[in-house]
Amino acid sequence: MVAENNCKMDNSNQKRIEVRLQRQLNRLVLPILLETLLTFLLGGVDTFMLSQHSDDAVAAVGMDNQILQLVFLLFTIINAGTSVLCSQYFGAKLRDRFVKVSGVALILNLTIGLMSSMLLFLFAEPVLLFMGLRPELMVYGKPYLQIVGSLAFAQAITTTISAILRAANKPIYPMLVIVMVNILNIIGNYTLIFGKFGMPALGAEGAAISTSISRMVSMLMLIVMLNRKLIPSFPLRLFRPFPFSEMRKLLKIGLPSAGENISYNLQQLTIIYFINMIGNEALTARIYVGNVVMFVYLYAICIAQGSSIMVGHLTGVEKTQASYVIGKFAWHRGAIITLTFSVLCALCGPFIAGSLTDNEEIATLVCWCFWVDVLLEVGKCINIWATNTLRATGDIFFPFYLGIIVQWLVGVGFGYLFGIVFGFGLIGMWFAFVLDENIRGAIFVSRWNSFKWANKGFVK
C-alpha cells in the first residue's frame, strides 16, 4: 500500500514537472515565434512586392537569396556552437565562460562577415553565371546580389547577438528589433521599388537597398541591447591569453552542425539548377512556393529553437530525462501544428497563387506543389527539431552524416530522376523532397528514443 502511494506521488510529481517544463517552453517559444515570423516577412515582403513589379525580378532575386542563404550559413558555423555553449554555460551558471564564448563568437563572425561582403560584391556576376541565370534575369540579379551581399557582415553580427540573447532566455529583445526592422523594410520597399514620395522606381535594386538598410539598423540596435541587457563589457582579462579552447569548442560543434545546413543548401542550389533547366515558369513557381511554405513550418522552427535552448540548459546540469521529455513534447507539438497549416495552405492554394501571379502555368504549378508539400511537412518538422535539439545535447555528428547521405542520394538523386529523366518536372522533384525529409525524420525519431545522445555535453 505504501509502495502504491509512493508510486502515485512519483507519477504526480513527474506530471507536475512535465507541465512546468512545457509552460517554460511555451513562454520561450512565443517571442521566438514572433521574431522568426517577422524575419520571414522581411524576405517575403520583398518577394510579394516584387511580384507586383515583375515575375522575372522574383525569379532572379529568388536565386540571389538562395546564394545569400548559403553564404550566411558560414555564420552558423560559429552561431551553432555559440547557441549550444552559451545555453549550457548559462544553465550551469558559468558567467565568465558565457561572456568569453560570446566575445570569441562575435570576433570570428565579424571576420567571416567582412570577407563574405567583399567577395559577394566583387564576384556577383560570375557566381550568377555559374548558376546558369539567364541573361534576361541578370539585370535584376546582379545589382541585388551586390548590394545585399556587400552588407553580409551586418547579418553575421545580427545572428550572433540573437543567438547569445536567446541562450540567456532573452528572446524578446531580438523580437522587438525585428518588429522595427520590418516596418522600416516595408516602407523602404514601397518607396524604392515603385518610386513613391519623389524617389525613382528602382525595382529589384530598390528592394536590395531597403533590405540592406534594414539589416544595418537591426545590427546596431542589437549591439545596444546586448550591451545594456546582458553583457555591459567584455573584460580583457577573459581574453588574455586568447581563449583558443573555447574557439575549438565552437568549431567542434559548429563545423558539423553548419556542415549539415550547408549540405542542405547546396542540395537546394543543385535542385534550383535542375529547375532552371526546365524553364523560367518552373523556377518562378519554385520561388513562390518556397516563400509561402516557410510560413507553414514557421512554428516548427521556433519550437525547435526553444527546445534546443531548454535542452542545452538541462544538459548543463545533467538532467537527461527532463531533456528527453521536453524534446519529445516539442516535436509532437510541432508536427501537429505544421501539418494543420500545410493542409490549410493547400486548400487556399488557388487564392495564394492568384495573388502572386497572373501566369496560369505558374499558378497551376504552385497549387500542385502545395498539395505534395502536405506529405513533406511532418518529416521536415522533425528534421528541423532533431538537428537543433540533438546539437544542444552535444550529439553533433549524427545529424551531419545522416543529412549528407540522405539529402544527396535521395533528394538530389531522385529529384534529377523524377524531374529531368522521367520528365515530371517540378512536381516530380517535390516528390523526391518528400522521400528525403520523411526518411531522415523517421531515423531521427529512432535516435531520440534510443538515448544515444545522452552524456555528450560540453560543460566540464
Residue pairs with C-beta under 8 A, 6 or more apart in sequence:
17 322
17 325
18 325
18 329
21 310
21 322
21 325
21 326
21 329
22 326
22 329
24 310
25 303
25 306
25 307
25 310
25 326
25 329
25 330
28 169
28 171
28 306
28 309
28 310
29 302
29 303
29 305
29 306
31 171
31 172
31 174
31 175
32 166
32 171
32 175
32 302
32 305
32 306
33 298
33 299
33 302
34 175
34 178
34 179
35 162
35 171
35 174
35 175
35 178
36 298
36 301
36 302
36 305
37 295
37 298
38 175
38 178
38 179
38 181
38 182
39 178
40 294
40 295
40 298
41 182
42 178
42 181
42 182
42 185
42 211
42 214
43 65
43 291
43 294
44 291
44 294
44 295
45 182
45 185
45 186
45 189
46 61
46 185
46 189
46 207
46 210
46 211
47 58
47 61
47 62
47 287
47 288
47 291
48 356
49 189
49 190
49 193
49 194
49 207
50 57
50 58
50 61
50 193
50 203
50 204
50 207
51 58
51 288
51 356
51 357
52 194
53 193
53 194
53 203
53 204
54 140
54 203
54 204
55 280
55 284
55 357
55 359
55 362
56 136
56 137
56 140
56 280
57 140
57 203
57 204
58 284
58 287
58 288
59 137
59 280
59 283
59 284
59 287
60 133
60 137
60 138
60 139
60 140
60 141
60 144
60 204
61 140
61 141
61 144
61 204
61 207
62 283
62 284
62 286
62 287
62 290
62 291
63 128
63 131
63 133
63 137
63 141
63 272
63 276
63 283
63 287
64 128
64 141
64 144
64 145
64 148
66 265
66 268
66 269
66 272
67 127
67 128
67 131
67 145
67 269
68 120
68 145
68 148
68 149
68 152
69 265
70 262
70 265
70 266
70 269
71 116
71 120
71 149
71 152
72 152
72 155
72 156
72 159
73 258
73 261
73 262
73 265
74 112
74 116
74 258
74 262
75 109
75 112
75 113
75 155
75 156
75 159
75 160
76 159
76 254
76 257
76 258
76 261
77 112
77 251
77 254
77 255
77 257
77 258
78 105
78 108
78 109
78 112
78 160
78 250
78 251
78 254
79 105
79 109
79 159
79 160
79 163
79 254
80 253
80 254
80 257
80 258
80 391
81 101
81 105
81 249
81 250
81 251
81 252
81 253
81 254
81 257
82 101
82 102
82 105
82 160
82 163
82 164
82 167
82 250
82 254
83 163
83 166
83 167
83 308
83 309
83 312
83 391
83 392
84 253
84 308
84 312
84 391
84 392
84 394
84 458
85 97
85 101
85 246
85 249
85 250
85 253
85 458
86 98
86 101
86 102
86 163
86 164
86 167
86 168
86 312
87 167
87 308
87 309
87 311
87 312
87 313
87 315
87 316
87 392
88 312
88 313
88 315
88 316
88 457
88 458
88 459
89 95
89 97
89 98
89 101
89 316
89 459
90 98
90 167
90 168
90 169
90 312
90 313
90 316
91 312
91 313
91 314
91 315
91 316
91 317
91 459
92 316
92 317
92 459
94 459
96 238
97 246
98 168
99 231
99 234
99 235
99 238
100 238
100 239
100 243
100 246
101 243
101 246
101 249
101 250
102 164
102 231
102 234
103 234
103 238
103 239
104 239
104 243
104 246
104 247
104 250
105 160
105 163
105 164
105 250
106 157
106 160
106 161
108 247
108 250
109 156
109 157
109 159
109 160
110 153
110 156
110 157
112 156
113 152
113 153
113 154
113 155
113 156
113 157
114 153
116 149
116 152
116 153
116 156
117 149
117 150
117 151
117 152
117 153
118 150
120 127
120 145
120 146
120 149
120 150
120 152
121 146
121 149
121 150
124 141
124 142
124 145
124 146
124 149
125 138
125 142
127 145
128 138
128 141
128 142
128 145
129 138
131 269
131 272
131 273
131 276
132 273
132 276
132 277
133 141
133 276
134 276
134 280
137 280
140 203
140 204
141 204
143 204
143 205
143 208
144 204
144 205
144 207
144 208
146 208
147 205
147 208
147 209
147 212
148 208
148 211
148 212
150 212
151 212
151 215
151 216
154 212
154 215
154 216
154 218
154 219
155 215
155 219
157 219
157 222
157 223
158 215
158 218
158 219
158 222
161 174
161 219
161 222
161 223
161 225
161 226
162 174
162 222
164 226
164 230
164 231
165 171
165 173
165 174
165 222
165 225
165 226
165 229
165 230
166 174
166 305
166 309
167 309
167 312
168 230
169 309
170 229
170 230
173 222
173 225
173 229
174 222
177 218
177 221
177 222
177 225
178 218
180 217
180 221
181 214
181 215
181 217
181 218
181 221
182 214
184 210
184 213
184 214
184 217
185 210
185 211
185 214
188 206
188 209
188 210
188 211
188 213
188 214
189 206
189 207
189 210
190 196
191 197
191 199
191 206
191 210
192 199
192 200
192 201
192 202
192 205
192 206
192 207
192 209
192 210
193 201
193 202
193 203
193 204
193 206
193 207
193 210
194 201
194 206
195 201
195 202
195 206
199 206
202 209
227 233
249 458
252 396
253 391
253 394
253 396
253 458
256 396
256 397
256 399
256 400
257 387
257 391
257 396
257 399
257 400
259 400
259 403
259 404
260 387
260 399
260 400
260 403
260 404
261 387
263 400
263 403
263 404
263 407
263 408
264 403
264 407
267 407
267 408
267 411
267 412
270 412
271 411
271 412
271 415
271 429
272 283
272 286
274 415
274 416
274 419
274 420
274 429
275 282
275 283
275 286
275 419
275 426
275 429
276 283
277 420
278 419
278 420
278 425
278 426
281 359
281 361
281 362
281 365
282 365
282 425
282 426
284 357
284 359
284 362
285 362
285 365
285 366
285 369
285 426
286 369
286 426
288 353
288 356
288 357
288 362
288 366
289 365
289 366
289 369
289 370
289 373
292 345
292 352
292 366
292 370
293 342
293 345
293 370
293 373
293 377
295 341
295 345
296 338
296 341
296 342
296 345
296 373
296 377
297 338
297 341
297 377
297 380
297 381
297 384
299 334
299 337
299 338
299 341
300 334
300 335
300 337
300 338
300 377
300 380
300 381
300 384
300 385
301 384
303 330
303 333
303 334
303 385
304 330
304 331
304 334
304 384
304 385
304 387
304 388
304 389
305 388
306 330
307 326
307 327
307 330
307 331
307 385
307 388
307 389
307 392
308 388
308 389
308 391
308 392
309 392
310 323
310 326
311 323
311 326
311 327
311 389
311 392
311 393
312 392
312 393
314 320
314 322
314 323
314 326
315 323
315 392
315 393
315 394
315 457
315 459
316 457
316 459
318 457
320 451
320 454
320 455
323 393
323 454
324 448
324 451
327 385
327 389
327 448
328 448
330 385
330 389
331 381
331 382
331 385
331 386
331 389
331 445
331 448
334 381
334 382
334 384
334 385
335 378
335 381
335 382
338 377
338 378
338 380
338 381
339 374
339 377
339 378
339 381
342 373
342 374
342 376
342 377
343 374
345 352
345 370
345 373
346 367
346 370
346 371
346 373
346 374
349 366
349 367
349 370
349 371
350 363
350 367
352 366
352 370
353 362
353 363
353 364
353 366
353 367
354 363
356 363
356 366
357 363
357 366
365 425
365 426
365 427
368 427
369 426
369 427
369 430
372 427
372 430
372 431
372 434
373 430
375 434
375 438
376 430
376 433
376 434
376 437
376 438
377 437
378 438
378 441
379 434
379 436
379 437
379 438
379 439
379 440
379 441
379 442
380 437
380 441
381 441
382 440
382 441
382 444
382 445
383 437
383 440
383 441
383 444
385 444
386 399
386 441
386 444
386 445
386 447
386 448
387 399
387 403
389 448
390 396
390 398
390 399
390 444
390 447
390 448
390 453
391 399
393 453
393 454
393 456
393 457
394 453
394 456
394 457
394 458
395 447
395 452
395 453
395 456
396 456
398 447
398 452
398 453
399 444
402 440
402 443
402 444
403 440
406 436
406 439
406 440
406 443
407 436
407 440
410 432
410 435
410 436
410 439
411 432
411 433
411 435
411 436
413 432
414 431
414 432
414 435
414 436
415 428
415 429
415 432
415 433
417 432
418 424
418 428
418 429
418 431
418 432
419 425
419 426
419 428
419 429
419 432
422 428
424 431
447 453
